Amino acid sequence: MGNEVINECGVILCPNCGSRRITEILQAALTKMYDANSGRIINPYTQKGYMSNRDKAMAYDASVSDGIGCWAYKCRKCGWESRLYTE
């Protein structure tokens, strides 16, 4: 059928099968801090040279997707993928 997602009253549908099982895949800007001499990552919360998995998850969740990046849609039912959208 079509190549573009169908948006009916805020509900995104697959243009091939009409399914609501749509995944939005987006790219966001993640800010990292590195020691200029050693190249090791620095924890932005404690300013130390170690970052736990919990801190990495918090930094990932705080990443900004406003104004930067691209996104696409994929149907989990039939496997259809949209084109890549950019800002």
C-alpha positions as protocol buffer text, in pm:
chain_id: "A"
residue {
  index: 1
  type: MET
  ca { x: 0 y: 0 z: 0 }
}
residue {
  index: 2
  type: GLY
  ca { x: 151 y: 330 z: 113 }
}
residue {
  index: 3
  type: ASN
  ca { x: 487 y: 433 z: 247 }
}
residue {
  index: 4
  type: GLU
  ca { x: 369 y: 679 z: 513 }
}
residue {
  index: 5
  type: VAL
  ca { x: 227 y: 596 z: 854 }
}
residue {
  index: 6
  type: ILE
  ca { x: -142 y: 659 z: 907 }
}
residue {
  index: 7
  type: ASN
  ca { x: -230 y: 893 z: 1193 }
}
residue {
  index: 8
  type: GLU
  ca { x: -597 y: 870 z: 1289 }
}
residue {
  index: 9
  type: CYS
  ca { x: -686 y: 1094 z: 1585 }
}
residue {
  index: 10
  type: GLY
  ca { x: -343 y: 1050 z: 1743 }
}
residue {
  index: 11
  type: VAL
  ca { x: -330 y: 672 z: 1686 }
}
residue {
  index: 12
  type: ILE
  ca { x: -52 y: 564 z: 1450 }
}
residue {
  index: 13
  type: LEU
  ca { x: -139 y: 273 z: 1221 }
}
residue {
  index: 14
  type: CYS
  ca { x: 63 y: 60 z: 980 }
}
residue {
  index: 15
  type: PRO
  ca { x: -18 y: 142 z: 615 }
}
residue {
  index: 16
  type: ASN
  ca { x: 25 y: -224 z: 512 }
}
residue {
  index: 17
  type: CYS
  ca { x: -173 y: -423 z: 767 }
}
residue {
  index: 18
  type: GLY
  ca { x: -355 y: -153 z: 968 }
}
residue {
  index: 19
  type: SER
  ca { x: -202 y: -272 z: 1297 }
}
residue {
  index: 20
  type: ARG
  ca { x: -154 y: -45 z: 1598 }
}
residue {
  index: 21
  type: ARG
  ca { x: 165 y: -234 z: 1696 }
}
residue {
  index: 22
  type: ILE
  ca { x: 397 y: 43 z: 1576 }
}
residue {
  index: 23
  type: THR
  ca { x: 741 y: 107 z: 1727 }
}
residue {
  index: 24
  type: GLU
  ca { x: 895 y: 453 z: 1703 }
}
residue {
  index: 25
  type: ILE
  ca { x: 1274 y: 431 z: 1667 }
}
residue {
  index: 26
  type: LEU
  ca { x: 1443 y: 758 z: 1754 }
}
residue {
  index: 27
  type: GLN
  ca { x: 1791 y: 891 z: 1788 }
}
residue {
  index: 28
  type: ALA
  ca { x: 1872 y: 1135 z: 2067 }
}
residue {
  index: 29
  type: ALA
  ca { x: 2173 y: 1343 z: 2165 }
}
residue {
  index: 30
  type: LEU
  ca { x: 2355 y: 1201 z: 2464 }
}
residue {
  index: 31
  type: THR
  ca { x: 2608 y: 1423 z: 2639 }
}
residue {
  index: 32
  type: LYS
  ca { x: 2919 y: 1247 z: 2769 }
}
residue {
  index: 33
  type: MET
  ca { x: 3207 y: 1380 z: 2976 }
}
residue {
  index: 34
  type: TYR
  ca { x: 3560 y: 1245 z: 2926 }
}
residue {
  index: 35
  type: ASP
  ca { x: 3890 y: 1312 z: 3099 }
}
residue {
  index: 36
  type: ALA
  ca { x: 4096 y: 1496 z: 2836 }
}
residue {
  index: 37
  type: ASN
  ca { x: 4420 y: 1322 z: 2937 }
}
residue {
  index: 38
  type: SER
  ca { x: 4318 y: 962 z: 3008 }
}
residue {
  index: 39
  type: GLY
  ca { x: 4011 y: 939 z: 2786 }
}
residue {
  index: 40
  type: ARG
  ca { x: 3807 y: 778 z: 3064 }
}
residue {
  index: 41
  type: ILE
  ca { x: 3442 y: 864 z: 3102 }
}
residue {
  index: 42
  type: ILE
  ca { x: 3358 y: 1097 z: 3392 }
}
residue {
  index: 43
  type: ASN
  ca { x: 3038 y: 1068 z: 3589 }
}
residue {
  index: 44
  type: PRO
  ca { x: 2857 y: 1405 z: 3550 }
}
residue {
  index: 45
  type: TYR
  ca { x: 2683 y: 1360 z: 3886 }
}
residue {
  index: 46
  type: THR
  ca { x: 2990 y: 1287 z: 4103 }
}
residue {
  index: 47
  type: GLN
  ca { x: 3275 y: 1417 z: 3881 }
}
residue {
  index: 48
  type: LYS
  ca { x: 3461 y: 1088 z: 3938 }
}
residue {
  index: 49
  type: GLY
  ca { x: 3619 y: 862 z: 3679 }
}
residue {
  index: 50
  type: TYR
  ca { x: 3376 y: 575 z: 3729 }
}
residue {
  index: 51
  type: MET
  ca { x: 3021 y: 549 z: 3605 }
}
residue {
  index: 52
  type: SER
  ca { x: 2797 y: 268 z: 3727 }
}
residue {
  index: 53
  type: ASN
  ca { x: 2535 y: 105 z: 3508 }
}
residue {
  index: 54
  type: ARG
  ca { x: 2269 y: 289 z: 3710 }
}
residue {
  index: 55
  type: ASP
  ca { x: 2435 y: 624 z: 3634 }
}
residue {
  index: 56
  type: LYS
  ca { x: 2466 y: 531 z: 3266 }
}
residue {
  index: 57
  type: ALA
  ca { x: 2095 y: 447 z: 3257 }
}
residue {
  index: 58
  type: MET
  ca { x: 2008 y: 780 z: 3420 }
}
residue {
  index: 59
  type: ALA
  ca { x: 2221 y: 967 z: 3163 }
}
residue {
  index: 60
  type: TYR
  ca { x: 2056 y: 775 z: 2880 }
}
residue {
  index: 61
  type: ASP
  ca { x: 1707 y: 854 z: 3013 }
}
residue {
  index: 62
  type: ALA
  ca { x: 1802 y: 1223 z: 3044 }
}
residue {
  index: 63
  type: SER
  ca { x: 1924 y: 1246 z: 2683 }
}
residue {
  index: 64
  type: VAL
  ca { x: 1761 y: 1517 z: 2474 }
}
residue {
  index: 65
  type: SER
  ca { x: 1575 y: 1445 z: 2151 }
}
residue {
  index: 66
  type: ASP
  ca { x: 1444 y: 1800 z: 2094 }
}
residue {
  index: 67
  type: GLY
  ca { x: 1569 y: 1960 z: 1775 }
}
residue {
  index: 68
  type: ILE
  ca { x: 1826 y: 1694 z: 1696 }
}
residue {
  index: 69
  type: GLY
  ca { x: 1812 y: 1357 z: 1535 }
}
residue {
  index: 70
  type: CYS
  ca { x: 1598 y: 1139 z: 1326 }
}
residue {
  index: 71
  type: TRP
  ca { x: 1329 y: 878 z: 1370 }
}
residue {
  index: 72
  type: ALA
  ca { x: 1149 y: 599 z: 1187 }
}
residue {
  index: 73
  type: TYR
  ca { x: 853 y: 372 z: 1246 }
}
residue {
  index: 74
  type: LYS
  ca { x: 839 y: -8 z: 1232 }
}
residue {
  index: 75
  type: CYS
  ca { x: 539 y: -241 z: 1247 }
}
residue {
  index: 76
  type: ARG
  ca { x: 588 y: -527 z: 1493 }
}
residue {
  index: 77
  type: LYS
  ca { x: 317 y: -733 z: 1321 }
}
residue {
  index: 78
  type: CYS
  ca { x: 415 y: -735 z: 952 }
}
residue {
  index: 79
  type: GLY
  ca { x: 770 y: -592 z: 965 }
}
residue {
  index: 80
  type: TRP
  ca { x: 698 y: -279 z: 757 }
}
residue {
  index: 81
  type: GLU
  ca { x: 950 y: 5 z: 807 }
}
residue {
  index: 82
  type: SER
  ca { x: 891 y: 371 z: 727 }
}
residue {
  index: 83
  type: ARG
  ca { x: 1136 y: 606 z: 567 }
}
residue {
  index: 84
  type: LEU
  ca { x: 1378 y: 796 z: 788 }
}
residue {
  index: 85
  type: TYR
  ca { x: 1235 y: 1126 z: 914 }
}
residue {
  index: 86
  type: THR
  ca { x: 1466 y: 1412 z: 1012 }
}
residue {
  index: 87
  type: GLU
  ca { x: 1428 y: 1756 z: 1169 }
}
